[in-house]
Each structure stands twice: as structure tokens, then as C-alpha cells.
Amino acid sequence: MQPPPAPSPFDGDPSRYLRSRANFRDQVENRASRTDNEKMNYLMTYTTGKVREGLLSGCRLAVQVLK
């Protein structure tokens, strides 16, 4: 049995956004068995470049607000 397909990484290229978003939604978000923590880990894994930097900055800001 093959592992399920993984979402293709998103690097911020606008021409690939809709396809990347749909893949992520189908393969990660819509899986009821995945926890929010797992979904966030997938999101961090399947982004690169400025998109990932933005996510990391957002996470740091959220932690600071919670403190």
C-alpha cells in the first residue's frame, strides 16, 4: 500500500496558490482525524520561502500576545 499523496510545497508563487490551497484543504484540513496541531505542522512543512517566514513571524507574534 502506498502512502497518501502529500500536498505540494507552496513558495508564494501566485500562479500556484489556488492549486496548493486546494491540495492542502483536500489532504490536510478536511481530514477530521487530524488535530489542529498536526494541521499546523503540515502547513509549516509544506510551505517555503517568504510564506514560511510569514507563518513563523505570525506564530511568534501569537505567542507574545498570549504571554
C-alpha positions in Angstrom: 0.0 0.0 0.0 1.4 3.4 -1.0 1.4 6.3 1.5 -1.2 9.0 0.8 -0.1 11.8 -1.5 1.4 14.8 0.2 0.5 18.4 -0.6 3.0 20.1 -2.9 5.0 22.8 -1.2 3.9 26.4 -1.7 6.5 29.1 -2.1 4.3 32.1 -2.6 4.0 32.0 -6.4 0.6 33.4 -7.0 0.0 31.2 -10.1 0.3 28.1 -7.9 -1.8 29.4 -4.9 -5.2 28.0 -5.9 -3.9 24.6 -6.7 -1.7 24.5 -3.5 -4.7 25.7 -1.4 -7.0 23.1 -2.8 -4.4 20.3 -2.3 -3.8 21.3 1.3 -7.5 21.5 2.0 -8.2 18.1 0.5 -5.2 16.3 2.0 -4.9 18.0 5.4 -7.7 20.4 6.5 -10.6 18.2 5.6 -9.3 15.1 7.4 -11.3 15.1 10.7 -8.8 12.7 12.3 -6.1 15.4 12.2 -5.7 17.6 15.2 -5.1 21.4 14.8 -1.5 20.8 15.9 -1.0 18.3 13.2 -2.5 20.6 10.6 -0.2 23.4 11.7 2.8 21.1 11.4 1.7 20.1 7.9 1.3 23.8 7.0 4.8 24.6 8.2 6.2 21.5 6.4 4.6 22.3 3.0 5.5 26.0 2.7 8.8 27.5 1.8 10.5 30.9 1.4 8.6 34.1 2.4 5.4 32.2 3.0 7.1 30.1 5.7 8.8 33.1 7.1 5.5 34.9 7.4 3.9 31.9 9.2 6.8 31.8 11.7 6.5 35.5 12.3 2.8 35.1 12.9 3.4 32.3 15.4 6.0 34.3 17.3 3.6 37.2 17.5 0.8 35.0 18.7 3.0 33.6 21.5 4.0 37.1 22.5 0.3 38.2 22.7 -0.6 35.1 24.8 2.2 35.9 27.2 
